[in-house]
Amino acid sequence: MIVEVERARSVPLFRTGLDTGRRARVRALAVGLAVSGALLGTGCDSVSGIPGDDPGSTPAQTVEDSVMSGERATPAGAPPSAPALPPVPADAPPVGAVPGVPVATPALQRFAADLRSGDMTVLQSSCWTIPPLTVQTMYADPDAVLSALAQPGAAADGTLTWTDGVTTVTADEHGVAAGYACGRVWAAGAEQVYDAADARHTVRRYLARSIGAPLDPADEEDLHPLVCAASPATWDPQASGAPVAAPLAQNPGTLNGITGFTDQQISSQPLTTGYMAVAVPVTNASGITANRTFLLEQGDDGYCIGDISS
């Protein structure tokens, strides 16, 4: 596992919330989606041996039994301490400097060295913030990614960007500050869009943290925020034009005490533009498993969770 140590300045993500009446309507929508399994399409985010929406996995298998690559979930509690990052390899591929962000070059060089090695298992383990199957497809052409990274970089609104005019690679400041940043790859000039697999993976990471078995020891909220911030108030899944603060940010203990979730049954459904509903069976301390629906908002650097309904 790759561990994160260095930190740069914190950059707020697009976050979001609801007044009581509006929240009730959104919860009703979420419950309807959760109950109607036909509306929620299960996606394939994963690859063999890595939990996700892998059609080859046993549907009843829960994260209580397996979290990643067959490893058993650890008891609930603080994640283990992670070792310091290794030094940047002397022969690491070149990465263009980013003015004002000196830690960007070593953070991306560590990733670039793994990318050049061509070991997809290492990349999937290191790039745990990205769905494993997405890693496999996104890095299918390493030379294109390395060509873009070799160009001078730029920083704007918390996102770092490198492009050679054909391929664009982006990284968010949370990963860069951690010392190892996996680049997101896009065609130059194309809009950066996060898909349903990213939304499901955000929920997967949130639940894995909640049961004390994060996908990586460094996956903590202060380093890698998954909950939509209460401010600025941009939460408006009904497209009412009157955004409010994200409910989960105001009640972060909504899922305290859960013991497991059925990873292979995570499913998703688009809502209004920029919002996604993700449903997953969650088990509480009494051993009762029930479907919970997560509402997520898309921002410049991925999805955040703004509300959870029963």
GINORTA-V911924 format. One record per helix or strand of 3 or more residues. SS is the DSSP state (@ for helix, = for strand). FROM is the first residue (numbers start at 0). LEN is the number of residues. If there is no record, write none. Layout:
# GINORTA-V911924
<<SS;FROM;LEN> <SS;FROM;LEN>>
This chain:
# GINORTA-V911924
<<@;19;16> <@;36;3> <@;102;15> <@;119;7> <@;131;7> <@;141;8> <=;152;4> <=;158;5> <=;166;6> <@;172;6> <=;183;4> <@;195;15> <@;246;4> <@;262;3> <=;266;4> <=;274;9> <=;288;11> <=;301;8>>
